[in-house]
Amino acid sequence: MKKLLRTGLGLFAVAVLFTACKKDHVCTCKYTNSLGVEGTETHTLKNQTRADAVENCENFERNSSFSTINCNL
């Protein structure tokens, strides 16, 4: 039982370390304007956790009558 508990705690600790580490992420945005022109742009999000990078990547998204921009990590 103790071995199972230690293994579970060890796996939990590893999962926390991997999700909490900060690193660079690349946000890729695809856009289409009202004329049908499509393109791609990238943004480097430096030294961020994955959760922060996802949130910041979503901030690049826009929808208007002139263009649509969808972004993902």
N, CA, C and O atoms as a GROMACS GRO file, in nm:
protein
  292
    1MET      N    1   0.082  -0.119   0.000
    1MET     CA    2   0.000   0.000   0.000
    1MET      C    3   0.087   0.126   0.000
    1MET      O    4   0.060   0.222  -0.072
    2LYS      N    5   0.194   0.124   0.082
    2LYS     CA    6   0.282   0.240   0.087
    2LYS      C    7   0.350   0.263  -0.048
    2LYS      O    8   0.367   0.377  -0.091
    3LYS      N    9   0.388   0.154  -0.113
    3LYS     CA   10   0.454   0.167  -0.243
    3LYS      C   11   0.360   0.229  -0.345
    3LYS      O   12   0.401   0.314  -0.425
    4LEU      N   13   0.234   0.188  -0.342
    4LEU     CA   14   0.134   0.243  -0.434
    4LEU      C   15   0.114   0.392  -0.407
    4LEU      O   16   0.103   0.472  -0.500
    5LEU      N   17   0.108   0.430  -0.280
    5LEU     CA   18   0.092   0.570  -0.242
    5LEU      C   19   0.212   0.653  -0.287
    5LEU      O   20   0.194   0.763  -0.339
    6ARG      N   21   0.331   0.602  -0.268
    6ARG     CA   22   0.451   0.675  -0.310
    6ARG      C   23   0.455   0.691  -0.462
    6ARG      O   24   0.491   0.798  -0.513
    7THR      N   25   0.418   0.586  -0.533
    7THR     CA   26   0.416   0.593  -0.679
    7THR      C   27   0.315   0.697  -0.726
    7THR      O   28   0.343   0.775  -0.816
    8GLY      N   29   0.198   0.697  -0.665
    8GLY     CA   30   0.094   0.794  -0.700
    8GLY      C   31   0.139   0.936  -0.672
    8GLY      O   32   0.118   1.025  -0.755
    9LEU      N   33   0.200   0.959  -0.558
    9LEU     CA   34   0.250   1.092  -0.524
    9LEU      C   35   0.363   1.134  -0.616
    9LEU      O   36   0.372   1.251  -0.654
   10GLY      N   37   0.448   1.040  -0.652
   10GLY     CA   38   0.558   1.070  -0.744
   10GLY      C   39   0.507   1.110  -0.881
   10GLY      O   40   0.555   1.206  -0.940
   11LEU      N   41   0.409   1.038  -0.932
   11LEU     CA   42   0.350   1.071  -1.063
   11LEU      C   43   0.280   1.207  -1.058
   11LEU      O   44   0.288   1.284  -1.153
   12PHE      N   45   0.213   1.235  -0.948
   12PHE     CA   46   0.148   1.365  -0.932
   12PHE      C   47   0.251   1.477  -0.932
   12PHE      O   48   0.230   1.580  -0.996
   13ALA      N   49   0.361   1.459  -0.861
   13ALA     CA   50   0.466   1.560  -0.855
   13ALA      C   51   0.526   1.586  -0.994
   13ALA      O   52   0.550   1.701  -1.031
   14VAL      N   53   0.548   1.481  -1.069
   14VAL     CA   54   0.602   1.496  -1.205
   14VAL      C   55   0.503   1.571  -1.292
   14VAL      O   56   0.544   1.658  -1.370
   15ALA      N   57   0.375   1.540  -1.282
   15ALA     CA   58   0.273   1.608  -1.362
   15ALA      C   59   0.268   1.757  -1.328
   15ALA      O   60   0.256   1.840  -1.417
   16VAL      N   61   0.278   1.790  -1.200
   16VAL     CA   62   0.277   1.931  -1.159
   16VAL      C   63   0.399   2.004  -1.213
   16VAL      O   64   0.388   2.117  -1.260
   17LEU      N   65   0.514   1.940  -1.208
   17LEU     CA   66   0.636   2.004  -1.257
   17LEU      C   67   0.628   2.031  -1.406
   17LEU      O   68   0.672   2.136  -1.452
   18PHE      N   69   0.573   1.939  -1.484
   18PHE     CA   70   0.565   1.958  -1.628
   18PHE      C   71   0.462   2.063  -1.666
   18PHE      O   72   0.481   2.134  -1.765
   19THR      N   73   0.355   2.076  -1.592
   19THR     CA   74   0.253   2.174  -1.626
   19THR      C   75   0.289   2.313  -1.575
   19THR      O   76   0.238   2.412  -1.627
   20ALA      N   77   0.374   2.322  -1.475
   20ALA     CA   78   0.406   2.451  -1.416
   20ALA      C   79   0.534   2.512  -1.473
   20ALA      O   80   0.564   2.628  -1.444
   21CYS      N   81   0.609   2.438  -1.553
   21CYS     CA   82   0.735   2.493  -1.603
   21CYS      C   83   0.707   2.598  -1.711
   21CYS      O   84   0.610   2.588  -1.786
   22LYS      N   85   0.793   2.695  -1.716
   22LYS     CA   86   0.779   2.802  -1.814
   22LYS      C   87   0.874   2.776  -1.929
   22LYS      O   88   0.990   2.738  -1.910
   23LYS      N   89   0.824   2.797  -2.048
   23LYS     CA   90   0.906   2.783  -2.167
   23LYS      C   91   0.846   2.867  -2.278
   23LYS      O   92   0.742   2.929  -2.260
   24ASP      N   93   0.912   2.869  -2.392
   24ASP     CA   94   0.862   2.944  -2.506
   24ASP      C   95   0.758   2.861  -2.581
   24ASP      O   96   0.775   2.741  -2.598
   25HIS      N   97   0.653   2.926  -2.624
   25HIS     CA   98   0.547   2.862  -2.702
   25HIS      C   99   0.528   2.942  -2.830
   25HIS      O  100   0.555   3.062  -2.833
   26VAL      N  101   0.481   2.876  -2.936
   26VAL     CA  102   0.454   2.944  -3.062
   26VAL      C  103   0.304   2.941  -3.086
   26VAL      O  104   0.241   2.835  -3.089
   27CYS      N  105   0.248   3.059  -3.103
   27CYS     CA  106   0.106   3.076  -3.132
   27CYS      C  107   0.093   3.097  -3.282
   27CYS      O  108   0.151   3.190  -3.338
   28THR      N  109   0.017   3.011  -3.348
   28THR     CA  110  -0.003   3.020  -3.493
   28THR      C  111  -0.144   3.070  -3.520
   28THR      O  112  -0.242   3.011  -3.473
   29CYS      N  113  -0.154   3.177  -3.596
   29CYS     CA  114  -0.284   3.236  -3.628
   29CYS      C  115  -0.309   3.228  -3.778
   29CYS      O  116  -0.224   3.266  -3.859
   30LYS      N  117  -0.427   3.180  -3.813
   30LYS     CA  118  -0.469   3.175  -3.953
   30LYS      C  119  -0.577   3.280  -3.972
   30LYS      O  120  -0.669   3.290  -3.891
   31TYR      N  121  -0.565   3.356  -4.078
   31TYR     CA  122  -0.664   3.461  -4.100
   31TYR      C  123  -0.722   3.455  -4.240
   31TYR      O  124  -0.661   3.404  -4.334
   32THR      N  125  -0.842   3.508  -4.250
   32THR     CA  126  -0.912   3.522  -4.378
   32THR      C  127  -0.978   3.658  -4.377
   32THR      O  128  -1.049   3.692  -4.283
   33ASN      N  129  -0.954   3.737  -4.482
   33ASN     CA  130  -1.020   3.868  -4.487
   33ASN      C  131  -1.146   3.861  -4.572
   33ASN      O  132  -1.176   3.757  -4.629
   34SER      N  133  -1.217   3.971  -4.581
   34SER     CA  134  -1.346   3.973  -4.650
   34SER      C  135  -1.332   3.949  -4.800
   34SER      O  136  -1.431   3.917  -4.866
   35LEU      N  137  -1.213   3.964  -4.855
   35LEU     CA  138  -1.189   3.939  -4.997
   35LEU      C  139  -1.153   3.793  -5.024
   35LEU      O  140  -1.132   3.753  -5.138
   36GLY      N  141  -1.144   3.712  -4.916
   36GLY     CA  142  -1.110   3.571  -4.930
   36GLY      C  143  -0.961   3.544  -4.925
   36GLY      O  144  -0.919   3.430  -4.946
   37VAL      N  145  -0.880   3.645  -4.898
   37VAL     CA  146  -0.736   3.627  -4.889
   37VAL      C  147  -0.705   3.558  -4.756
   37VAL      O  148  -0.750   3.602  -4.650
   38GLU      N  149  -0.627   3.449  -4.762
   38GLU     CA  150  -0.590   3.374  -4.642
   38GLU      C  151  -0.442   3.387  -4.615
   38GLU      O  152  -0.362   3.408  -4.707
   39GLY      N  153  -0.405   3.374  -4.489
   39GLY     CA  154  -0.264   3.379  -4.452
   39GLY      C  155  -0.242   3.324  -4.313
   39GLY      O  156  -0.336   3.290  -4.242
   40THR      N  157  -0.117   3.316  -4.276
   40THR     CA  158  -0.078   3.265  -4.145
   40THR      C  159   0.026   3.358  -4.084
   40THR      O  160   0.113   3.409  -4.155
   41GLU      N  161   0.016   3.379  -3.955
   41GLU     CA  162   0.118   3.455  -3.882
   41GLU      C  163   0.148   3.380  -3.753
   41GLU      O  164   0.062   3.310  -3.699
   42THR      N  165   0.269   3.395  -3.703
   42THR     CA  166   0.309   3.330  -3.578
   42THR      C  167   0.356   3.434  -3.477
   42THR      O  168   0.409   3.538  -3.514
   43HIS      N  169   0.335   3.402  -3.352
   43HIS     CA  170   0.379   3.487  -3.241
   43HIS      C  171   0.452   3.398  -3.141
   43HIS      O  172   0.399   3.294  -3.102
   44THR      N  173   0.572   3.436  -3.100
   44THR     CA  174   0.645   3.361  -2.999
   44THR      C  175   0.609   3.417  -2.862
   44THR      O  176   0.625   3.536  -2.836
   45LEU      N  177   0.562   3.330  -2.776
   45LEU     CA  178   0.525   3.367  -2.640
   45LEU      C  179   0.634   3.313  -2.548
   45LEU      O  180   0.639   3.193  -2.521
   46LYS      N  181   0.720   3.400  -2.502
   46LYS     CA  182   0.839   3.361  -2.429
   46LYS      C  183   0.814   3.344  -2.279
   46LYS      O  184   0.742   3.420  -2.216
   47ASN      N  185   0.878   3.239  -2.225
   47ASN     CA  186   0.885   3.214  -2.082
   47ASN      C  187   0.747   3.216  -2.015
   47ASN      O  188   0.724   3.291  -1.920
   48GLN      N  189   0.657   3.132  -2.065
   48GLN     CA  190   0.521   3.126  -2.012
   48GLN      C  191   0.482   2.982  -1.984
   48GLN      O  192   0.530   2.889  -2.049
   49THR      N  193   0.394   2.964  -1.886
   49THR     CA  194   0.336   2.832  -1.864
   49THR      C  195   0.241   2.805  -1.980
   49THR      O  196   0.202   2.896  -2.052
   50ARG      N  197   0.204   2.680  -1.998
   50ARG     CA  198   0.113   2.646  -2.108
   50ARG      C  199  -0.021   2.717  -2.092
   50ARG      O  200  -0.076   2.767  -2.190
   51ALA      N  201  -0.073   2.721  -1.970
   51ALA     CA  202  -0.202   2.786  -1.946
   51ALA      C  203  -0.197   2.935  -1.983
   51ALA      O  204  -0.288   2.986  -2.047
   52ASP      N  205  -0.089   3.003  -1.942
   52ASP     CA  206  -0.075   3.145  -1.977
   52ASP      C  207  -0.058   3.163  -2.126
   52ASP      O  208  -0.113   3.258  -2.184
   53ALA      N  209   0.016   3.074  -2.190
   53ALA     CA  210   0.038   3.084  -2.335
   53ALA      C  211  -0.093   3.064  -2.411
   53ALA      O  212  -0.118   3.134  -2.509
   54VAL      N  213  -0.176   2.970  -2.367
   54VAL     CA  214  -0.306   2.949  -2.432
   54VAL      C  215  -0.390   3.075  -2.421
   54VAL      O  216  -0.450   3.119  -2.519
   55GLU      N  217  -0.394   3.133  -2.302
   55GLU     CA  218  -0.472   3.255  -2.280
   55GLU      C  219  -0.420   3.370  -2.366
   55GLU      O  220  -0.499   3.442  -2.428
   56ASN      N  221  -0.290   3.388  -2.369
   56ASN     CA  222  -0.232   3.498  -2.447
   56ASN      C  223  -0.247   3.475  -2.597
   56ASN      O  224  -0.262   3.571  -2.673
   57CYS      N  225  -0.242   3.350  -2.639
   57CYS     CA  226  -0.261   3.319  -2.781
   57CYS      C  227  -0.404   3.355  -2.823
   57CYS      O  228  -0.425   3.409  -2.932
   58GLU      N  229  -0.500   3.325  -2.738
   58GLU     CA  230  -0.639   3.357  -2.768
   58GLU      C  231  -0.662   3.507  -2.782
   58GLU      O  232  -0.755   3.550  -2.850
   59ASN      N  233  -0.577   3.587  -2.717
   59ASN     CA  234  -0.591   3.733  -2.726
   59ASN      C  235  -0.561   3.785  -2.866
   59ASN      O  236  -0.600   3.897  -2.899
   60PHE      N  237  -0.494   3.706  -2.950
   60PHE     CA  238  -0.465   3.748  -3.087
   60PHE      C  239  -0.585   3.725  -3.179
   60PHE      O  240  -0.588   3.776  -3.291
   61GLU      N  241  -0.684   3.648  -3.133
   61GLU     CA  242  -0.800   3.618  -3.217
   61GLU      C  243  -0.890   3.741  -3.231
   61GLU      O  244  -0.910   3.817  -3.137
   62ARG      N  245  -0.944   3.757  -3.353
   62ARG     CA  246  -1.034   3.868  -3.380
   62ARG      C  247  -1.138   3.823  -3.482
   62ARG      O  248  -1.110   3.741  -3.570
   63ASN      N  249  -1.255   3.877  -3.470
   63ASN     CA  250  -1.360   3.859  -3.570
   63ASN      C  251  -1.421   3.996  -3.596
   63ASN      O  252  -1.465   4.064  -3.503
   64SER      N  253  -1.423   4.035  -3.720
   64SER     CA  254  -1.487   4.160  -3.758
   64SER      C  255  -1.550   4.141  -3.895
   64SER      O  256  -1.542   4.032  -3.953
   65SER      N  257  -1.610   4.243  -3.946
   65SER     CA  258  -1.671   4.231  -4.078
   65SER      C  259  -1.565   4.226  -4.188
   65SER      O  260  -1.595   4.192  -4.303
   66PHE      N  261  -1.440   4.261  -4.154
   66PHE     CA  262  -1.332   4.264  -4.253
   66PHE      C  263  -1.242   4.142  -4.249
   66PHE      O  264  -1.182   4.107  -4.351
   67SER      N  265  -1.232   4.076  -4.133
   67SER     CA  266  -1.142   3.960  -4.126
   67SER      C  267  -1.176   3.872  -4.007
   67SER      O  268  -1.243   3.914  -3.913
   68THR      N  269  -1.128   3.748  -4.014
   68THR     CA  270  -1.139   3.651  -3.907
   68THR      C  271  -1.001   3.595  -3.880
   68THR      O  272  -0.931   3.553  -3.973
   69ILE      N  273  -0.961   3.594  -3.754
   69ILE     CA  274  -0.831   3.540  -3.715
   69ILE      C  275  -0.853   3.436  -3.605
   69ILE      O  276  -0.910   3.466  -3.500
   70ASN      N  277  -0.808   3.312  -3.631
   70ASN     CA  278  -0.817   3.202  -3.534
   70ASN      C  279  -0.676   3.159  -3.497
   70ASN      O  280  -0.592   3.134  -3.584
   71CYS      N  281  -0.650   3.149  -3.366
   71CYS     CA  282  -0.514   3.119  -3.318
   71CYS      C  283  -0.513   2.996  -3.229
   71CYS      O  284  -0.607   2.971  -3.154
   72ASN      N  285  -0.404   2.919  -3.239
   72ASN     CA  286  -0.382   2.799  -3.157
   72ASN      C  287  -0.233   2.782  -3.130
   72ASN      O  288  -0.148   2.827  -3.206
   73LEU      N  289  -0.204   2.716  -3.018
   73LEU     CA  290  -0.064   2.682  -2.989
   73LEU      C  291  -0.023   2.564  -3.074
   73LEU      O  292   0.091   2.519  -3.066
   0.00000   0.00000   0.00000
